[in-house]
Amino acid sequence: MNAFQVLVVGVLAFLFAGSIVALYRGWSTRRESLIWCALCIIAAAAMLQPELTVRVAHALGIGRGADLVFYTAVVVMMVGFWMVYIRLRYLRRDITTLVRHLAILEARSGLSGSSGRKGPDPIHDRPPTA
């Protein structure tokens, strides 16, 4: 093994361990942790045995193993970006719903406007800056 392989396998081992810790602490679901662990194992196998990617590439009709890794990375990144985009849309919708709900509650309780608020307003009651 060369120095680059040692470095990359070390980083992958750290990510693998982080995925396991995230699962046990409840920071990720079982499915998410399983996917991340599987990706770490596949990446480590490809790093330690580069001829595996060549064999898989030839079986799929792709000329080189590096091309297979590149194409796979592009597809995985596109799926990841799409998932993040969908998640952000859901968050935006949820925030809009929450703000509307809070506005309705404030309007019903008569707290609309700065005169009805209890305590200092953190936006409007700031001390002047010099």
N, C-alpha and C positions, 0 to 999 in steps of 0.2 A: 504494500500500500504506500502511495506517495503522500506528501504532506497535505495536498488539497483534499484527497479522499478522507484523511483523518479529520481534517477540519470540518468538512461537510457532514460526515457521519456523526461527529460530536454534536454539531448543531441539530441534526435530525434526532439524535437521542434526547437532547434537551427538549425539543418540541414534543416528542413522544411522551416524555415524562410530564411535561406541562399539560398535555391533553388528559393524561390519567388523573393528575391533581385536580384539574378543572372538573372532571367528572365527579370525583369524590367530594369536592366542596360545593357541588351543585351549580357551578358556573356554566356548565354546558349539559346538553342532554346526552343520553347514551348514544344516540345515532350520530350526533355531531362528533363526539369523542371517537367513535369507531371509525368514522370517515377520516378524521385527522390522523389517527394512528395508522390506518391502512395506507394513507398517502405517505406518511413517514417511512413505513416499511418498504413500500414500492420504490420510493426515491433512494433509500439506502441500498436496496438490491441493485438498482440501476447504476448507482455510483460504484458499488463494489464489484459488480459483474457487468461491465459495459457490453459484453457480447450478448447478454440477454435482450437488450433493446434491439440489437441487430437482428437476432432471430425472430423476435416478435414483429419487427418492421417488415422483414422479408415475408413472413406468413401473411401479413396484411397487404402486401403488394407495394410497400414503400421501400425506396432504395437504401436509405441509411437509418441507423438507429437514432442519430441526432435529429433527423427530420421528424421521426416519430415523436420524440420528446418535445420538439418545438410545436408540432401540430397539436399535440395533446395539451401542452401548456396554454396555447392560444384558446382552445375550446374551453378549458377549465376556467381561464380568466374571464372569458365572455359570459359563461354561466354565472360565475361569482359576481361580476358587475351587474348582471341582470337581477340577481337575487338581492343585491344591495339596493338597486333602484326600486324594486318592488317594496322592500322593507321601508325605505324612506317615504314612499308614497303612502303606505299605511300609517307611518308615524305622523306625517303631515295631516292626514285625515283625522287621526285621533286627537291631535292637538287642536285642530279646528273645532271638533266636536266638544272638546273640553272647554275651550274659550267661550264658545257659544253658551254652554251650560252655565259657566260661571257668570257670564253677562246677564243671563236670565235670572239667576239667583240674586245677584246684586240689584237688579232692577226691581224684583219683587220685594226685597227687604228694605228698599229705600236707601241703599248705600251708594247709589250712582252719584258721581260728582265727588269732588275732594272734600266738601264740607261735612259729609256724612261718615267719613272714614274714622275709624278709631286708631289712634297712634300716628306716628309720623309716616308720611309718604316717602318712600326711599328714592323716588325719582324727582319729585318736585320740591322736597324739603331739604335739599342738600345745602350745606354751607357754601357761600361764594368762594371761588378759587381766586387766588391772587395772580 
